[in-house]
Amino acid sequence: MWFDVTEISSIAVSGFLVSQINDLSGNGYHLSQGTASAQPTYNSTAINGKPALAFPSGKTLINSNFALNIHSSGYTFFAVIMVPVTASGSGFNLMARNLLLLRVGPAAELNKFESFVSVGGSLEPRVQANLNLADSVSRIVSSSYNATTLTSKVHNSGTIASGTRTPGQASSAGFSVSASNNAAPFLGEMLLFNRDLSAQEKTLIANYLSKKWGIAILN
């Protein structure tokens, strides 16, 4: 999956409301929202002067047909985000088939960047990086999972945390992007691969996003 808000032709927008963003990977996993009151909004200069989608409370984009079993294949996920310093609440959630790829939490008890896995029907943290992300700073964040070594990593513009946990099973189809309470984050671009990319591949993608969005990689 690949979504890029700078590609305005890939977005269905009416006024500032976004009803669909198309998958640029060619796999057809477009994200959409038919209910106007639940649609995110388009902001032309939100992330370092480039466009992004804003997700106030209750705004969601979904694809109910996403069925890649990344629980067993592994995955690599990248997103360009910005969480306003005024944010509160429990966070910005990106979920694929029962697996919470990213949760960026602005509240005091959730000043962390987490990757979750579903275990025994409930979501449990696989690995987390304790960082205050509600500071209006644009970031490249990512998570990855290696299905052979059972190793997970999260990255915040170069900062890394890692851990190991057996993955849960995919219980349903679907992919969603949403924010709860008053997190109100911005999303500029995101990519999802159905394998754990090599270190070289991850560096190439991080450098591409860094140059494009003007975001420094720390290491």
C-alpha positions in Angstrom: 0.0 0.0 0.0 1.2 3.5 -0.7 -0.7 6.8 0.0 0.8 10.2 -0.8 -1.2 13.3 0.0 1.1 15.4 -2.3 -0.4 13.5 -5.2 -3.6 15.5 -5.3 -5.0 13.6 -8.3 -5.1 10.5 -6.0 -7.5 12.2 -3.5 -11.3 12.8 -3.8 -11.8 16.0 -2.0 -14.9 18.3 -1.8 -14.2 21.6 -0.1 -11.8 20.4 2.5 -13.5 17.0 3.2 -11.7 13.9 1.8 -13.9 10.9 0.9 -11.1 8.7 -0.7 -7.4 8.5 -1.2 -6.1 6.0 -3.8 -3.5 3.4 -3.3 -0.6 4.3 -5.5 1.0 0.9 -5.3 -1.3 -0.5 -8.0 -2.9 -3.0 -5.6 -6.2 -1.2 -5.3 -6.3 -0.9 -1.6 -7.9 2.6 -1.7 -9.1 4.1 1.6 -12.5 5.8 1.7 -15.2 7.2 4.0 -18.7 7.7 2.7 -20.1 9.5 5.8 -19.2 13.3 5.5 -19.2 13.8 9.3 -16.5 11.1 9.6 -14.2 12.3 6.7 -10.7 13.7 7.4 -9.9 17.1 6.1 -7.3 18.3 3.6 -4.7 20.9 4.7 -2.4 22.2 1.9 0.6 23.2 4.1 0.4 21.1 7.3 3.7 19.2 7.2 6.7 21.4 6.4 4.7 23.4 3.9 3.4 20.2 2.2 -0.2 18.9 2.2 -1.5 16.4 4.7 -4.8 14.9 5.9 -6.0 16.0 9.3 -7.8 13.4 11.6 -9.7 15.1 14.4 -11.7 12.9 16.7 -14.0 10.4 14.9 -12.5 10.8 11.5 -11.6 7.6 9.7 -10.5 6.2 6.4 -11.0 2.4 5.8 -10.6 -0.4 3.3 -12.7 -3.3 4.4 -11.2 -5.7 1.8 -7.6 -5.6 2.9 -6.6 -9.2 3.4 -2.8 -9.5 3.3 -1.7 -11.8 6.2 1.1 -9.6 7.4 0.9 -11.5 10.8 2.6 -14.4 9.1 4.6 -12.7 6.3 6.0 -9.9 8.3 5.7 -6.2 7.4 7.4 -2.9 7.2 5.4 0.3 7.7 6.4 4.0 7.1 4.3 7.1 7.8 5.0 10.9 7.7 3.1 12.5 10.5 2.8 15.5 12.7 0.9 15.6 16.0 0.0 19.2 17.2 1.3 20.3 20.5 -2.3 21.1 21.6 -3.3 17.4 21.1 -4.8 15.4 23.9 -6.5 12.0 24.2 -5.4 8.5 23.4 -3.9 8.7 20.0 -3.6 8.2 16.3 -4.2 4.6 15.2 -3.2 2.7 12.0 -4.5 -0.8 12.0 -4.3 -3.7 9.5 -6.2 -6.9 10.0 -6.4 -6.8 13.8 -2.8 -5.6 14.1 -2.2 -2.1 15.3 0.8 -1.0 13.2 1.2 2.3 14.9 -0.3 4.2 17.9 1.1 7.7 18.4 -0.3 8.9 21.8 -0.2 12.6 22.8 -1.7 12.2 26.3 0.6 12.3 29.3 0.1 8.6 29.9 0.6 7.9 26.2 3.6 10.0 25.3 5.0 7.1 23.4 5.1 5.6 20.0 3.9 2.0 20.1 3.5 -1.1 17.9 0.8 -3.5 19.1 -0.1 -7.1 18.3 -3.3 -9.0 19.0 -2.8 -11.8 21.5 -5.6 -13.9 22.8 -8.2 -11.5 21.4 -6.8 -8.4 23.0 -4.2 -5.9 21.8 -1.0 -6.0 23.7 2.1 -3.9 23.2 4.9 -5.6 21.3 7.5 -2.8 21.6 7.3 0.9 22.4 9.5 4.0 22.3 8.7 6.5 25.1 8.7 9.8 23.3 6.7 13.0 23.5 5.3 13.2 20.0 2.6 15.8 20.7 5.0 18.7 19.9 4.0 19.9 16.4 7.3 18.4 15.0 7.1 16.6 11.6 8.3 13.0 11.8 9.0 9.9 9.8 7.8 7.0 11.9 7.8 3.3 11.1 7.4 -0.1 12.5 8.4 -3.5 11.2 8.0 -7.2 12.1 10.2 -10.1 11.1 8.0 -13.3 11.0 11.1 -15.6 11.2 12.9 -14.0 14.1 9.7 -12.7 15.8 11.5 -9.4 16.1 9.7 -6.0 16.0 11.2 -2.5 15.8 9.8 1.0 15.9 11.5 4.1 14.6 11.0 7.8 15.1 13.1 9.7 12.5 16.0 7.4 13.3 15.4 6.6 17.0 14.9 2.8 17.5 13.3 0.6 20.1 13.0 -3.2 19.6 11.6 -6.3 21.2 10.3 -9.8 20.5 6.8 -11.3 20.8 4.9 -14.1 19.0 2.3 -12.5 16.7 -1.4 -12.9 17.0 -3.6 -14.2 14.2 -5.5 -12.1 11.7 -9.2 -12.4 12.7 -10.7 -10.1 10.1 -10.0 -8.2 6.9 -9.6 -4.5 6.7 -7.2 -1.5 7.1 -8.1 1.7 8.9 -6.6 5.1 9.8 -8.3 6.9 12.7 -7.7 9.3 15.6 -9.4 9.0 19.0 -10.4 11.8 21.4 -8.5 15.0 20.5 -5.2 13.7 19.0 -5.9 15.6 15.7 -2.8 14.3 13.9 -1.7 15.0 10.3 -0.8 12.3 7.9 1.3 13.2 4.8 2.4 9.8 3.3 2.4 6.1 4.3 3.7 2.9 2.9 3.0 -0.7 3.9 5.0 -3.7 2.6 4.0 -7.3 3.3 7.5 -8.3 4.5 10.3 -7.1 6.7 12.5 -5.1 4.4 16.2 -5.3 4.5 18.2 -2.7 6.4 19.3 -1.3 3.0 15.8 -1.1 1.7 14.6 0.7 4.9 17.4 3.2 4.6 16.5 4.0 1.0 12.9 4.6 1.9 13.7 6.7 4.9 16.1 8.8 2.9 13.5 9.3 0.2 10.9 10.5 2.7 13.5 12.6 4.5 14.5 14.5 1.3 10.9 14.8 0.1 9.4 16.1 3.4 12.4 18.0 4.7 12.7 15.8 7.9 16.1 14.9 9.2 17.0 11.3 10.0 18.7 11.2 13.4 20.9 8.1 12.8 
